[in-house]
């Protein structure tokens, strides 16, 4: 962790020196983030979903109070991501593990976020647990022009039955007047083991690649941000081979994809932990036009995992892990079993 922070500091110093050497040039910066909100369910039973199996519904008592605390905790994190450098909450945030549009509206209407005037984009998906992905955005900076949900159809080889999982969310819009596309993912879990479940994530990666290819067919220079809880590390087949994501910028050709989180993963940085092993399932990838060396339009500046001290479990068996909301059938007043992932975008202004 220290090694990474030093590297990030040096990068910031280099940018500052570069800016100071060109006194006439000024830059603005935005944060784009992804966060798995860990079972953000409301307290109302939906007969069309298996929401009664959600942690908050299983508690039976004090659910309204717990729900309000959970929403408040989620808002606290979202309000904080990237503020050290951007001096503002993220302009765009992809989220996972949300039950419906109402819970997202409750989060953005929390006092910690209300003044930011976030908009919400959400579609119901057929996931068997009743969880979806979504997107929130600051209306002042980002204007959606199109959104669509893309169904992931997987047939289990053994049973021949369909595996119901999350749709993928595509949102296109203008970031301070510049067209970008955001693809929000929550790929199938590793339930049953990594190897046995791998084909499901490969199928998810193929769907993502198809969506990206369609955008690049229309415009080879399309600026696409691919974010999510992939349930795979940057080095796994789904991301390295199917998406074709590269670790080094110089290896990314036009229509290629760059994954800045692979370098973080190689440094031992993770976003979630299981059985004393860290993974980096939460990532934000970008297409090649974000890597150009001039800053006349939005470019990638840095990538980070948001792992501030208050998000870390301080004691017990899971000391050092992300401080999750639900454990042993109760509410911990924590946050999520994942740390958020985020990038900074930077652009020169007159």
VEXKEPA-377077 format. One record per atom (N, C-alpha, C, O): residue in three letters; x, z, y. Coordinates in steps of 0.02 Angstrom, whole numbers, plus 50000, padded with zeros to 5 digits. Layout:
BEGIN
alaXZY ...
% end
This chain:
BEGIN
unk500415000049940 unk500005000050000 unk500435000050063 unk500294996350110 unk500975004250065 unk501415004650123 unk501764998050135 unk501824995850193 unk501984994850081 unk502334988550087 unk501894983350121 unk502124979550163 unk501264983250101 unk500794978550130 unk500684980050204 unk500684975350245 unk500594986350222 unk500474988150291 unk501064986150336 unk500954983950392 unk501674986950311 unk502264985050349 unk502264977550360 unk502424975050414 unk502094973850307 unk502074966550312 unk501554964250363 unk501684959750402 unk500974967550362 unk500444965750409 unk500664967250480 unk500514963450527 unk501024972950489 unk501264974850556 unk501754969750582 unk501734967850640 unk502214967550538 unk502714962550558 unk502384955950578 unk502584952650625 unk501864954150540 unk501504947950555 unk501174948450623 unk501174943750663 unk500884954450638 unk500564955350702 unk501074955250759 unk500944952450812 unk501654958250748 unk502184958250798 unk502414951150812 unk502514949250870 unk502494947150759 unk502714940250766 unk502204936250807 unk502394932250850 unk501564937450793 unk501044933950831 unk501074936150904 unk501004931950949 unk501164942550917 unk501194945050985 unk501784941951023 unk501714939951081 unk502354941550989 unk502944938451020 unk502814931251037 unk502984928751090 unk502484927750989 unk502324920750999 unk501854919851058 unk501944915251098 unk501364924251063 unk500894923751119 unk501234925251185 unk501114921951235 unk501674930451185 unk502024932251246 unk502494926751269 unk502614925851328 unk502774922951220 unk503224917551236 unk502854911651267 unk503164907251298 unk502204911551257 unk501794906151285 unk501254909451328 unk500664909751310 unk501474911851386 unk501054916251426 unk500384913151444 unk499894916851456 unk500354906451447 unk499734903251468 unk499214903251412 unk498624901751424 unk499424904851351 unk498974904451294 unk498654911251279 unk498984916451280 unk498004911051266 unk497644916951246 unk497274915551181 unk497094909851166 unk497154920851143 unk496844920151078 unk496254925051071 unk496254930451100 unk495764922951031 unk495224927551012 unk495224927950936 unk495454923450901 unk494954933450911 unk494984934850840 unk494304937350815 unk493974941250850 unk494104935150756 unk493494937450725 unk493644939850654 unk494104937350621 unk493254944650632 unk493294947150563 unk492734944150522 unk492154943950544 unk492904941850461 unk492414939450412 unk492514943650349 unk493074943950324 unk491994946750324 unk492074951750271 unk491584950750213 unk491084947150219 unk491764953950158 unk491314954350100 unk491314961450074 unk491834964750071 unk490714963950055 unk490664970750029 unk490124971149976 unk489554969149986 unk490314973849918 unk489834975549865 unk489544982349882 unk489904987349882 unk488894982649897 unk488574988749922 unk488354993549867 unk488024998549882 unk488524992249807 unk488404996649749 unk487674999149745 unk487505004449770 unk487264995049714 unk486574997249699 unk486184999549760 unk485905005049761 unk486164995249811 unk485754996949869 unk485034994849855 unk484824989249870 unk484664999549826 unk483964998649809 unk483545003149854 unk483765008449875 unk482925000849868 unk482475005249904 unk482115009849855 unk482285010049796 unk481625013449878 unk481285018549837 unk480605016249813 unk480225020149785 unk480445009849824 unk479795007249806 unk479845003249741 unk480264998849734 unk479425004949693 unk479435001449629 unk479164994349636 unk478594993449658 unk479554989549617 unk479354982449618 unk479184980549546 unk479634980449504 unk478554979049531 unk478364977549462 unk478694971249434 unk478684970049374 unk478964967149478 unk479284960949456 unk480034961649443 unk480374956849426 unk480284967749450 unk480994969049440 unk481094975249397 unk480644979349389 unk481694975849371 unk481874981749332 unk482184986949379 unk482674990349361 unk481894987649438 unk482194992049488 unk482124999449471 unk482475003649499 unk481665001049425 unk481595008049405 unk482205010649368 unk482295016649360 unk482635006049346 unk483255007949312 unk483835008749362 unk484395010249341 unk483705007749426 unk484235008549476 unk484395015949484 unk483955020149473 unk485005017649504 unk485195024749510 unk484735028849555 unk484555034449538 unk484525025949611 unk484125029849657 unk483425031149629 unk483135036449641 unk483145026249593 unk482475027149564 unk482485031949505 unk481995035349491 unk483045032049470 unk483095036549412 unk483125043849431 unk482995048149390 unk483315045249494 unk483365052149516 unk482685055649524 unk482635061649515 unk482175051749541 unk481485054249545 unk481335058749604 unk480785058349631 unk481805062849626 unk481675067449682 unk482145066149740 unk482705063749731 unk481905067749800 unk482295066949862 unk482545059749872 unk483055058649905 unk482185054949844 unk482425048049847 unk482435045349919 unk482875041449936 unk481945047149959 unk481925044650028 unk482535047050068 unk482835043250106 unk482695053450059 unk483275056250094 unk483925052950070 unk484355051250111 unk483975052150005 unk484575049049977 unk484635041850001 unk485185039550018 unk484075038250002 unk484085031350024 unk484335030850096 unk484745026550113 unk484085035150139 unk484295035050209 unk485045036350216 unk485375033350258 unk485305041050176 unk486015042550178 unk486425036550153 unk486945034850182 unk486185033450099 unk486525027650072 unk486565021950123 unk487095019050134 unk486005020550156 unk485985015350207 unk486465017050264 unk486835012750288 unk486445023350286 unk486885025550341 unk487615024750322 unk488025022750363 unk487785026450260 unk488475025850238 unk488705018550235 unk489265016950254 unk488255014250212 unk488425007050210 unk488535004350281 unk489005000550293 unk488115006450327 unk488175004150396 unk488835006650427 unk489145003050466 unk489025012750410 unk489655015450437 unk490245011050418 unk490665009450460 unk490265008950355 unk490825004850332 unk490804998050366 unk491314995650391 unk490224994850366 unk490164988250395 unk490354988250469 unk490654983550495 unk490174993550503 unk490334994150575 unk491084994850586 unk491334993250640 unk491444997250536 unk492154999050544 unk492644993550523 unk493214993450548 unk492434989150479 unk492894984150452 unk493194979750507 unk492834976750546 unk493854979450509 unk494204974950553 unk494254977050625 unk494554973450666 unk493984982850643 unk493974984750713 unk494664986450741 unk494774986250801 unk495134988150697 unk495804989850721 unk496124984050759 unk496474985050808 unk495994977950736 unk496294972050767 unk495794968050808 unk495944965950864 unk495204966850780 unk494704962650814 unk494334966250869 unk494024963050912 unk494344972950868 unk493984977050917 unk493234975650916 unk492894976350967 unk492994973650859 unk492284972350849 unk492134972650775 unk492574971250734 unk491524974250757 unk491324973850687 unk491344966550664 unk491354962050706 unk491344965350599 unk491374958350576 unk490804954150603 unk490234956450609 unk490964947950620 unk490454943450645 unk490044940550588 unk489464938650597 unk490344940350528 unk490004937850468 unk490174942450410 unk490764944050399 unk489664944650373 unk489774949050315 unk489354946650256 unk488744946550261 unk489684944850202 unk489334943550140 unk489264950050101 unk489714954250102 unk488694950950067 unk488574957150030 unk488324955649961 unk488034950349948 unk488424960449916 unk488174959949847 unk487834966549828 unk487924971649862 unk487454966349775 unk487084972049748 unk486584974849797 unk486554980949810 unk486184970349826 unk485624972449868 unk484974970349833 unk484934964949803 unk484464974649838 unk483844973249802 unk483424967849835 unk483124963749802 unk483394968049902 unk482934963549937 unk483134963150011 unk483614966250033 unk482744959250048 unk482904958350118 unk482784964750158 unk483114965950209 unk482314968850135 unk482144974950171 unk482744979650175 unk482864982650228 unk483114980450121 unk483674985150123 unk484214982650172 unk484544986650205 unk484304976150176 unk484784973450224 unk484544974550295 unk484944976150339 unk483904973650306 unk483634974950373 unk483714982250392 unk483844983850450 unk483634986750344 unk483734993850358 unk484454995250377 unk484594999350421 unk484924991950344 unk485634992950359 unk485794990550430 unk486094994250468 unk485584984450447 unk485774981750513 unk485394985250570 unk485594984850628 unk484844988750553 unk484484992450604 unk484714999750609 unk484455003550651 unk485195001750568 unk485485008350575 unk485815008950644 unk486085004050669 unk485795014850675 unk486085015650742 unk486815013350749 unk487025011350803 unk487185013550694 unk487895011550697 unk487985003950704 unk488515001650724 unk487465000150687 unk487504992850690 unk486984989750737 unk487044983850754 unk486494993550757 unk485924990650793 unk486134986650855 unk485874981250867 unk486614989150892 unk486814985850955 unk487174979250942 unk487234975150988 unk487394978050881 unk487744971850864 unk487264966050854 unk487474960250854 unk486624967550847 unk486104962350840 unk486264957550782 unk486354951550792 unk486294960450722 unk486434956350663 unk485794952850638 unk485254955850637 unk485874946550619 unk485354943050583 unk485474943650508 unk486024945450487 unk484964942150468 unk484994943050395 unk484764936650360 unk484264933650379 unk485144934650308 unk484934929050265 unk484944931550193 unk485444934250170 unk484394930550159 unk484334933150090 unk483824928950052 unk483314926850079 unk483974927749988 unk483504924649942 unk483444929149880 unk483944932049858 unk482844929649853 unk482764933149789 unk483054928849733 unk482934922849731 unk483424931949688 unk483704928449632 unk483434931449567 unk483144936849568 unk483534928049510 unk483234930349448 unk483654935349409 unk483544936449349 unk484144938449442 unk484574943249407 unk484164948449370 unk483674951049397 unk484354950049310 unk483964954549268 unk483954961749296 unk483484965449282 unk484464963549334 unk484474970249365 unk484104970349432 unk483994975749460 unk483914964549456 unk483554964349520 unk483994964749580 unk483774966749634 unk484644962849573 unk485104963049630 unk485284956049652 unk485314951349612 unk485404955449717 unk485534948949748 unk486164949249792 unk486454954649802 unk486344943449817 unk486844943049870 unk486474941649936 unk485884940049936 unk486834942449991 unk486534941050056 unk487074940150109 unk487664940850094 unk486864938550169 unk487324937550224 unk487034940650287 unk486434939750301 unk487444944250324 unk487244946450391 unk487744943750441 unk488334942650424 unk487524942750502 unk487954939350551 unk487754941650621 unk487164943150634 unk488244941950665 unk488104943650735 unk487854937450771 unk488214932450777 unk487244937750795 unk486914931950825 unk487294929450886 unk487254923550904 unk487654933850918 unk488024931950978 unk488574926950963 unk488744922851006 unk488844927150902 unk489424923050886 unk489284917650834 unk489604912450834 unk488794918850789 unk488674914150735 unk487944912050735 unk487484916150739 unk487844905350732 unk487164902650731 unk487064898550667 unk487334893150661 unk486674901150620 unk486554897350558 unk486174890950572 unk485704890750612 unk486374885550538 unk486014879250544 unk485674877250478 unk485214873250478 unk485904880150423 unk485604878650358 unk485804884150309 unk486364886750311 unk485344885850264 unk485514890450209 unk485144888250146 unk484604885250150 unk485444889750089 unk485134887850025 unk485404892449970 unk485974894749973 unk484984893649920 unk485214897549862 unk485294892749803 unk484904888049795 unk485804893949762 unk485974889449708 unk485964893349642 unk486354897949632 unk485514891349599 unk485384894949537 unk485944893749486 unk486154888049475 unk486174899149457 unk486674898749404 unk486324899349337 unk486074904749319 unk486294893949300 unk485954893849235 unk486474894349179 unk486904889949172 unk486444899849141 unk486904901049086 unk486494902349023 unk486034906349024 unk486674898948969 unk486354899948904 unk486844903548858 unk487394901048846 unk486644909248833 unk487084913048787 unk487194909148722 unk486714907148690 unk487824908248704 unk487994904448644 unk487724907548580 unk487544904048533 unk487694914148579 unk487494917548518 unk486734917848509 unk486474916448455 unk486384919648563 unk485654920548557 unk485264914148575 unk484694913348555 unk485584909848612 unk485244903848636 unk484774905248694 unk484414900848716 unk484784911448719 unk484354913348774 unk484724912848841 unk485334913148844 unk484334912148893 unk484624911748959 unk484874918648982 unk484554923748970 unk485444918649015 unk485714924649047 unk485514924349121 unk485734919949157 unk485104929049142 unk484874929049211 unk485354932949255 unk485484938849244 unk485624929549305 unk486134932449348 unk486014930349420 unk485504927149435 unk486464932049464 unk486374930949535 unk486444923449554 unk486864919949527 unk486024921249601 unk486114914749632 unk486734915049678 unk486974920449694 unk486974909249697 unk487504908849747 unk487194906649813 unk486774902149815 unk487404909749867 unk487104908649933 unk487574904549976 unk488154906449987 unk487324898950001 unk487714894650047 unk487394894950116 unk486794893650124 unk487794896650166 unk487554896750235 unk488034892550277 unk488644893650277 unk487764887750313 unk488144883750360 unk487924885550430 unk487344887150442 unk488394885350477 unk488224887050545 unk488804886250593 unk489354884350573 unk488684887750655 unk489184887050708 unk489474893850727 unk489114898350749 unk490124894550717 unk490484900450738 unk490784898950806 unk491284895250811 unk490494901850858 unk490694900150927 unk490714892550937 unk491164889850968 unk490204889250909 unk490134882050919 unk490474877650868 unk490394871550870 unk490844880550822 unk491214876650772 unk490884877450703 unk490754883050681 unk490764871750670 unk490414871850606 unk490854874750550 unk491414872450539 unk490594879750515 unk490914882450456 unk490374883550402 unk489784883550417 unk490594884450340 unk490144885550284 unk490374891850247 unk490974892850237 unk489904896050228 unk490064902150192 unk489694902150125 unk489084901350123 unk490064903050071 unk489774903450004 unk489854910449978 unk490424912749967 unk489294914049967 unk489304921049946 unk489154921449871 unk488674918549846 unk489594925049835 unk489554925349762 unk489544932549736 unk489814937049767 unk489214933449678 unk489294939349637 unk489264936949565 unk488724936549536 unk489844935349538 unk489874932149472 unk489714937149416 unk489754943149427 unk489524934649357 unk489334939049301 unk489874944149284 unk490474942749290 unk489654949949262 unk490094955549249 unk490504954449185 unk490424949449151 unk490924959349171 unk491334959149111 unk491024963149054 unk491364965149007 unk490374964349058 unk490024967849005 unk490134964348938 unk490054958348932 unk490324968348888 unk490494965548823 unk491224963648815 unk491434961348762 unk491604964748869 unk492314963148866 unk492494956948907 unk492084952448915 unk493114956748932 unk493334951248975 unk493294944548939 unk493034939748966 unk493564944348878 unk493594937948842 unk492894935348825 unk492744929448835 unk492474939748799 unk491804937548779 unk491384935348838 unk490994930648832 unk491474938548895 unk491074936948954 unk491384931548998 unk491064929149045 unk491994929548983 unk492354924649024 unk491974918149035 unk491964915649091 unk491654915248984 unk491294908848995 unk490764909249050 unk490614904249082 unk490474915149059 unk489964915849111 unk490274915149181 unk489974911949225 unk490864917949190 unk491194917449256 unk491484910449266 unk491514907949322 unk491694907349212 unk491914900349216 unk491324895949238 unk491414891449280 unk490734897349211 unk490134893549231 unk489984894749305 unk489794890149341 unk490064901049327 unk489944902549398 unk490444898949442 unk490264896349495 unk491074898749421 unk491594895249459 unk491444887749463 unk491564884649515 unk491184884949409 unk491014877849409 unk490454876349458 unk490464871249492 unk489964880949462 unk489434880049511 unk489714880449582 unk489544876349624 unk490144885349595 unk490454885849662 unk490844879649679 unk490814877149735 unk491224877149631 unk491634871149642 unk491184865149657 unk491344861049700 unk490624864649623 unk490154859149635 unk489874859449706 unk489814854349740 unk489714865449729 unk489454866349797 unk489984864449848 unk489844860949897 unk490594866849837 unk491154865349883 unk491294857849883 unk491384854849937 unk491294854749825 unk491424847549820 unk490904843549860 unk491064838649892 unk490274845749856 unk489744842149892 unk489854842649968 unk489724837750004 unk490084848349992 unk490234849150063 unk490824844750083 unk490824841750136 unk491324844350039 unk491924840550055 unk491814833050047 unk492174829050077 unk491334831050006 unk491164823950001 unk490854821650067 unk491004816150090 unk490444825750096 unk490144824150161 unk490654824450217 unk490624820650265 unk491144829150210 unk491654829950261 unk492284832850228 unk492304838850214 unk492794828750216 unk493404831250184 unk493734837050221 unk494114840850192 unk493584837650286 unk493884842850327 unk493414848850336 unk493504852850381 unk492924849350292 unk492444854850297 unk492804861550292 unk493224862550248 unk492634866050336 unk492914872750334 unk492444877250293 unk491904878950316 unk492674879050233 unk492264882850187 unk492594889550173 unk493194889850157 unk492214894950178 unk492444901650159 unk492074903550096 unk491454903650094 unk492454905150043 unk492164907049979 unk492294914449968 unk492874916449962 unk491784918449967 unk491884925649963 unk491454928649907 unk490954925649886 unk491654934549884 unk491234937849836 unk491574942949792 unk492184943949795 unk491164946049752 unk491394950149696 unk491394945449636 unk490874944049607 unk491984943049619 unk492034937849567 unk492084940849496 unk492044937149447 unk492164947349492 unk492264950549427 unk492854947449389 unk492904948149328 unk493284944249425 unk493914941549400 unk494444942549453 unk494294942749513 unk495064943249431 unk495624943849477 unk495834936949502 unk495634931849474 unk496244936649554 unk496464930249581 unk496844925849530 unk496884919749539 unk497124928949478 unk497524925149430 unk497124922949369 unk497394919649325 unk496474924649366 unk496074922849308 unk495874915449309 unk495884912149362 unk495694912949251 unk495534905749242 unk495004903249290 unk495074897849317 unk494484907149300 unk493924904949343 unk494164903049413 unk493924898149442 unk494624907049440 unk494844905949508 unk495454901349512 unk495484896849553 unk495934902549468 unk496554898549469 unk496444891449445 unk496684886649475 unk496074890649390 unk496014884149359 unk495374880449379 unk495404874449395 unk494814883849378 unk494184880349393 unk494124879049468 unk494014873349489 unk494214884149509 unk494214883049581 unk494854879749605 unk494864876249656 unk495394880749567 unk496034877849586 unk496354881149646 unk496724878049683 unk496204887549655 unk496464891249714 unk497214892249709 unk497474893949655 unk497564891249764 unk498284891749767 unk498514898249801 unk498174900849845 unk499074900649779 unk499364906649809 unk499744905149873 unk499744909049920 unk500074899349875 unk500494897549932 unk500154892249975 unk499864887549949 unk500174893150041 unk499854888550087 unk500114881450080 unk499724876650082 unk500764880750070 unk501064874150068 unk500844870150006 unk500944864050003 unk500554873449957 unk500324870049897 unk499604867649902 unk499344864549856 unk499284869249958 unk498574867449965 unk498504860649999 unk498684859750057 unk498244855949961 unk498124849249987 unk497444848950021 unk497044853650017 unk497304843250055 unk496654842350084 unk496134842850029 unk496224840049975 unk495594846250041 unk495064847949993 unk495264853549945 unk494894855349900 unk495874856249955 unk496094861749914 unk495854868549940 unk495564868949994 unk495994873649900 unk495764880549916 unk496364885249916 unk496794884949871 unk496394889549965 unk496934894449970 unk496644901449958 unk496114903149985 unk496994905349918 unk496784912249904 unk497304917149929 unk497784918549894 unk497224919849989 unk497704924650015 unk497724931149976 unk498184935149984 unk497214932449935 unk497174938749898 unk497604938649835 unk497704943949805 unk497854932849815 unk498294932849758 unk498954936449773 unk499224940049731 unk499214935449833 unk499824938949853 unk499714946449856 unk500144950349835 unk499134948549880 unk498974955749882 unk498934958549811 unk499174964049798 unk498634954749766 unk498564956849697 unk499254957649665 unk499364962349627 unk499714953149680 unk500384953449652 unk500754959649679 unk501224962049648 unk500544962049737 unk500844967949767 unk500534974449741 unk500734979849761 unk500044973849697 unk499734979749668 unk499134982349706 unk498904987849692 unk498884978449753 unk498304980649792 unk497664978649755 unk497604973049731 unk497194983249751 unk496564982049717 unk495964983849759 unk496024987149810 unk495384981649736 unk494754983349770 unk494304987549727 unk493814990449751 unk494454988049662 unk494054992249617 unk494484994349559 unk494974991049542 unk494304999949528 unk494715002749475 unk494275004549414 unk493695006449421 unk494585003749355 unk494225005349293 unk494745007449242 unk495225003849227 unk494635013449214 unk495085016149163 unk495815016049187 unk496265013849151 unk495905018449248 unk496575019249278 unk496925012549288 unk497545012349294 unk496555007249291 unk496845000649304 unk496494997549364 unk495874997449367 unk496884994949411 unk496604992049471 unk496494984549463 unk496904981049433 unk495944982149489 unk495784975049491 unk495654973049564 unk495514977249606 unk495704966549577 unk495544963949643 unk494994958749635 unk495104952749643 unk494394961249619 unk493824956849607 unk493524954249672 unk493214948949673 unk493624957949726 unk493324956149791 unk493824952149832 unk494354954649850 unk493644945949847 unk494114941449878 unk493754936849928 unk493154935849925 unk494154934149974 unk493914929150022 unk494404923350022 unk494984924150041 unk494174917450002 unk494584911549997 unk494374906550051 unk493814906950077 unk494834901950068 unk494674897050120 unk494924890150100 unk495384889550060 unk494614885050127 unk494854878150115 unk495414876350164 unk495534879950213 unk495744870850150 unk496364868950184 unk496314868550261 unk496794870450294 unk495774866050290 unk495754865550363 unk495834872150400 unk495994872150460 unk495734877750367 unk495854884250398 unk496604885850403 unk496794890850433 unk497034881650373 unk497744883150369 unk498174879150417 unk498784880050418 unk497874874750456 unk498274870650503 unk498664875250550 unk498454880850565 unk499234872750573 unk499684877150610 unk499514877750684 unk499744882450717 unk499104873250710 unk498894874250779 unk498274878650779 unk497944879550727 unk498114881550836 unk497554886150841 unk497014883450888 unk496684887350923 unk496934876850888 unk496424873850930 unk495724875150904 unk495234874650941 unk495664876950840 unk495034878950811 unk495174884850765 unk495744887050758 unk494654887450732 unk494734893550693 unk495214892550634 unk495124887950594 unk495714896950630 unk496214896750576 unk496244903750544 unk496074908750574 unk496474903850482 unk496584910150447 unk497194913650477 unk497724910650485 unk497114920050492 unk497674923950518 unk497934928750464 unk498514928350445 unk497514933250440 unk497724938250391 unk497154939650341 unk496574938050354 unk497344942550285 unk496854944850234 unk497014952050217 unk497594954050213 unk496484956150205 unk496574963250192 unk496044965850143 unk495514962850134 unk496204971450112 unk495714975650078 unk495594981650122 unk496074984950144 unk494964983250136 unk494804988750181 unk494754995150140 unk494244996450107 unk495284998950141 unk495325004950098 unk495505011150138 unk495945015050119 unk495155012150193 unk495295018050235 unk495175024450195 unk494825024550145 unk495485029750220 unk495495036050183 unk494805038650165 unk494715041450111 unk494315037850208 unk493655040750194 unk493295037050138 unk492795039550112 unk493545031250119 unk493245027450064 unk493555029049996 unk493355026249945 unk494035033649996 unk494405035249935 unk494185042049908 unk494125046849946 unk494075042349843 unk493895048649810 unk494485053449813 unk495055051649797 unk494355059649835 unk494905064349849 unk495065069049791 unk495575072349791 unk494635069349741 unk494745074349689 unk494435072249623 unk494065067349619 unk494595076149572 unk494275075049507 unk494585069549466 unk495125066949481 unk494225067749415 unk494455062749367 unk494595055949400 unk495035052249379 unk494205054449452 unk494265047849484 unk494615048249552 unk494485044249597 unk495055053149559 unk495445053749620 unk495835047349633 unk496175044749589 unk495785044849695 unk496125038749713 unk495705032449705 unk495875027249733 unk495155033049667 unk494695027349658 unk494265026549721 unk494235031149762 unk493925020849728 unk493415020349781 unk492895025849772 unk492665027149716 unk492695028949827 unk492215034549827 unk491515031549822 unk491215029749872 unk491255031249761 unk490625027849748 unk490025032149767 unk490085038249775 unk489445029049772 unk488835032549793 unk488515036449737 unk488265041949748 unk488525033649677 unk488145036549621 unk488615038149563 unk489035033949544 unk488545044149535 unk488965046149479 unk488605051649440 unk488315056249468 unk488635051049374 unk488335056149329 unk487605057649347 unk487395063449345 unk487235052449363 unk486525053149376 unk486355056149443 unk485765057749456 unk486845056949488 unk486715059849553 unk487015055849610 unk487395051149599 unk486835057749671 unk487095054549731 unk487685058549757 unk487625064649766 unk488245055349770 unk488855058849789 unk488945059249865 unk489395062649890 unk488515055649902 unk488605054649974 unk489225050349987 unk489525050650041 unk489395046349938 unk489965041749945 unk489735034949969 unk489225034250003 unk490125029849951 unk490015023249981 unk489905017949927 unk489335015849917 unk490425015749894 unk490365010549844 unk490935011049794 unk491455014049809 unk490835008249735 unk491375008049686 unk491845002249699 unk492295000949658 unk491754998749755 unk492204993249776 unk492424994549848 unk492044997249888 unk493034992549863 unk493244992049933 unk493054985249960 unk493034980349922 unk492894984750024 unk492754978150053 unk493394973850058 unk493954976450061 unk493294967350058 unk493834962550070 unk493674958950136 unk493094957750151 unk494184957350174 unk494044953950237 unk494644949750260 unk495214950850239 unk494494945050304 unk495014940850335 unk494914941050410 unk494374942450435 unk495454939550445 unk495414938250517 unk495484930750529 unk495914927450500 unk495044928150571 unk495104921350596 unk495334921650668 unk495124926050706 unk495754916950687 unk496034916950755 unk495994910050785 unk496044904950751 unk495894909950851 unk495814903650886 unk496074904250957 unk495984909350991 unk496414898950980 unk496674898951049 unk496094897351096 unk495674893151083 unk496094900951152 unk495594899651203 unk495944897851269 unk496504899951281 unk495604894151311 unk495894891951375 unk495954897851423 unk496184897051479 
% end
